[in-house]
Amino acid sequence: MVQLKQIVFTKPYTAEFLNVGEINLSKIEEKSVAVKTVVSTISAGTERANLIGDEAVSIDKTAKSPFPRALGYSSAGEVVAVGPAVTKVKVGDRVAVYWGKHINYNVLSENNVVKIESEKVSYAEAALAQISSFSLAAIRKVRLELGESMLVMGLGILGQLAVMLARAAGAYPVIACDPVAERREEVLKNGADYAFDPFEKHFAEQVKAVTGGGVKTAIEVTGVGQGLDETLDCMARLGRVALLGCTRNSHFCIDYYRKVHGPGITLVGAHTNARPSVESYPSYFTHADDMKSVLNLCGGGRLPLKNLIKETDSPKDCQKIYTRLANDRNFPIGVQFDWSKE
């Protein structure tokens, strides 16, 4: 038997590190695996919304999300037990986990783990694979062609990842946009060709000047109506925009007739659940296949995920970390929990 220890949001603005029971690793279900967590990553936007009790955390308007809540869907660790019917991994394998929790042992379907094939990929990097797959799915959905321009609006962790992946996918130029100067400086180190402040008076003109009249593809990551509006101002005719940011509480009025309908702009929803469950096909990959792509790119030196890891903490310090997340708009883009410190 092993003791389970987990980060739980017990009420709004409150995170606790709790004993949540025990599990017998020798008696897990047939197609399940048990993974001893080494590193888990905070997804700042989603976790903040859940932490503060935002009622719009689900796409389903009728869904209820009472406290307590447990988050932490992107992690990595070592397989320590497998059910008798498991075929994809074995005990001792290093794996990236998706839809797990901030917990010392995740027990879940073998379909929710992806083997880390390259020894060059650290657990910390692999713990970013699930989050990275969100940005990768958005890039696939705008059907980026080699040499086309791409704009990324919003430079939190998803935006920073989108810039890295756009560069790896052959976009040029890659234009990154955020009002925070530090994030613009960071993204230039991570592969952006240009970084602009969308609040500057002539922002759209700047983008059009470096793209020859307008950007072909864009990833909107702010989840704010004004961010989408400003993105549309930068688009070329027949451009494609992926809506990656979660627009939970936006009532911003956009002139869709002149900014979308007239120029023939494609808007595509890029929520991570809007993807196939079993088999990948062009522009729409499964979670597992996108994560494999991320891990391969990282192992091959094409995706420097380690550049995004800005802070590593003990899960015991979760209340302090989540208090900062709730109140500090400059919360670091890449914060992880090291479970060896639990």
N, C-alpha and C positions, 0 to 999 in steps of 0.2 A: 504494500500500500504506500502511496505517496501523497503528501499533503498538497492540496491545490491552494495557491496564493494568487490573488487577482486584484487588479485595479478596478474599482467599482464607483460609478457616480451614484451616491446614495440619495442625494437630493440636489436641487440646483446649486451650482457653484461649489459643490463638495465632492472631492475624490478621496477614497480611502483604500488602503492596501489591506485586504482582508483574507483570512482563511475561509475558503468557500467549500470545504469538504475534502474527501479523499477519493482516490481511484486505484483500483487494482489493475496494474499494467498487464498482468497475465490473462486478463479476462475482458479484453476489449472486443467490440463487434467484428464480424467477419471481414468487412471491407474498410475497417477503420485503421488509422495509424495514430500513434501517440508521439508527439514531438516535444522534446525538451527545449523551451524557448531560450535562445541566446540573446537575441536583440529584437525589440519591437519598435515600430516607428509611429510617432504621433501624426495623424492627419489633421492638421490644425483647423481647417474650416468645418469639417464634419464633426470633429470632437468638440469644438467650441460650441457649435449649435446644440449638441446633445448636453453638454455640461451646463449650459445656462437655461436649458429647458425650452428652447425655441420650439414652438408648436409646429413649425413647417419643416421638420427634419425628414419627413417621408414624402415621397411622390404621391402616395395614396392619402388623399385628404381625410379619409375616414379612419385611418390608422391611429391608434392610441399608443403613445410611448411613455408609459409611466416610469417613475423611478422605483427601484434602482435600475441603472442601465450599465451595460458593459460594452466597451468599444475596443479598438485595436486590431484592425483588419489586415495589417501588413507587417509580417514578422519573418524571422528565420531561426532555424534551430537544427537539432539532431534527432533523427528518428530513433526512439528507444524501445518501441514495441509496435508490432503489426498484427492485424487480425489474420486468421488462417487463409482467407481468400484474397489477400492483398498481393498484387503482382507488379505494381509500378515502382515501389521502393522497398528497401530492406533496412533492418536495424543497422545503425551506424552511418546511414546516408545523411549528408547535409542537404537541407531542403529550404526553399522559400515557401511560406504559408500564406494563403489568402482566405479571407473571411474567418480568421482565428480571432483571438482576443489578447489583451494585455494580461497574460496569465503564464505561470511558470511551466505548465504542461498543457498544450492544446491537443485534444483528442477529437479527430474529425475524419471525414471521408478521405480515402487515398486520392480522390479527384481534386482535393483542395491543397495538395502539395506538389511542388515542382522541384525535381532534383537539381542541385547546383553542380553542374558537370565540371566546371573549371575551378581548379584550386586557386586561380588568381582572383576569384570573386570572394570577398570576405563576407562574414555573416552580416556585418553592418550594411554593406552594399546590397546584399540579397534581401535584406529587410525593407528595401525601397522598391522591390520588384513589382509588388501589387500596385502601389501608388503610381509607379512609372507606367504601368499598363493603361491607366486612365488616359494619360497624355498621349500615349502611342495610339490608342484607339481613336482619339480625336483626329490625329494626323492621318490615319488611314481613311477616316470618313470623309475628309475633304479631298481625297484622291490626289494628293500632292504628286506632281510630276517633277522629274529631275530638272533642276534649274529654275523652277518657279519660285516666286517670292512668297514669303509667309510672314504674317504679323502675329505676335503673341501679346494679347492685352491682359495684363495682370501678372506679376512676377512673384507670387508665393511659390510654394514648392511645385505645384502642378505647372505653373508657367515656366519656371526655371527648367523643369524636366522637358517641357514641350520645346523649348529653345534647343536644348541638347539633342533631342531626338530629331527635330527638324533639320538641324545641321547634318546629323548622321544620315538622314534620308535624302540629302542632296538639295535642300532648299537654298535659294540665293536670290536676294539677300534675306537674312533672317532679322526681322525688326522686332525688338522687344520694347514694351511700353509699360511704364509704372510711374506714379507721381513720387515714389520714394527714391531719393538719389542713391542711397546705399544699395538698393536692389538693382538699379540700373548699372552701377559700377560692377556689382557681382556678376550680372548676366553677360557683360562684355568679356569677362574672364572665362565664361562657360560656353562661348560659341556664338553669341549674337554679333551681327555685323554692325548694327546700329541700335542705340537705346535712346528712346525719346520720352519726354514727360507729356502725357496726354492732356494735362491741364494748361500747357503752353498755348498761347493765342493762335499760332499758326501751325498747330500740330499736324493736321491733315495734309497741309501743303508740304511739310517736311517729309512725310511718308511718300507722297506722290512724287516728290523730287528725286528720291533715291530708288524709286521703282518704275520710273518712266510713265507715270500717269495713274498709278493705283496698284494696290497689292492684289495678287491672284487668290491667295488663300489666307485664312486667319483662324486663330484659336482664341475664343473669348473665354477668359478664366476668372473674371472678376465676379461674375454672378450679379452684376449691378446693371440696371437698364442703361445708365449713362455710358457705361463701358461698351455695351453693344452699339449704342448710338454712335459713339466716336469711332468704333471699328468700321461701321458701315460707311462713315464719311471718307474712309481711306481706301475703299474697295475699287478695284477695276470692274468694268462691265463683265457680267457673267462670273463674278468671283464666288468663292465658296467659303462659308463660315461655319465652324463647329462650335456649338454652345457647350463648353466643358464646365464652366462655373455653374454652381447651383444657385439659380435665381430664385431664392426662397421668398423674398419680401419686396420685390421691385414692382413699382407701379409707374415707372417712367414712361412717358408717352413718346413713341417713335413714329416718324412719318414713313410708314411701311410702303405707301404708294410710290413715293419718290426715291426712297433709299433701298427698297427691296424689289418691289414689283417692276418698276420701270427699268432698272439696270439688270434685271434678271439674276439677282443674287440668290444663291442656294443657302438656306439655313438648315443645319442638321443637328439634331439632338445627340449629344455625346455622353449621356449618362452611362456609367460603366455597366449597368445592367442591360443596356440596349445593345446586346451582342448575342451571338449564337451560344448555345450551351454545350454542343457536342462537336460540331465540325466547322472549322474555319473556311472562309471563302473570301475573295478579294474585297478589301475595304472593311471586312467584318471578321475579326479573329476572336476565338474563345479567350477567356481569361488565361488559361494555361499556356496557349500558344503565344499570346502577347508577352507573358512573363518569361517564357523560354527565349523569345527574341531579345528582351531586355537583358537577361543574364548572359546570352551569347555576345551581345554588343559590349557589355561591361567586361566580360572575360577577354574579349578581343581588343580591348583598349580603345573602342570607339565611343564609349559612353562613360565618362568619368564621374560616376555616382558619388564617389567619396568626397568630391568637391562640395556636395550639398549637405554633408553631415556637419552641423555647426555646434552641436551640444549633445553630450551623453550623460544620462543621470541614472540614479538608482530608482527602481519602482517604489521604494520606501518613501521617496521624496515627492510622491505624486501630487499631494495637495499643494505644495509650494509651486510645482511646475504648472499645474492647471489653474492656479490662481493667476499666475502670470499670463497664461493663455487667454483667460477670460478678460483681463484688464489691459494688457499691453498690445497695442496695435503693431508694435515692432517686434513681436515674438519671433524668434529665429525661424528660418525657413525649414531647417532640418534638425529636429530634436528626437532623440531615441532613448529608450530604456535599455540598460545593460542588466540582464537578469542574473549575471554572476554576482551582482551586488545585492541580491534580494535576501 
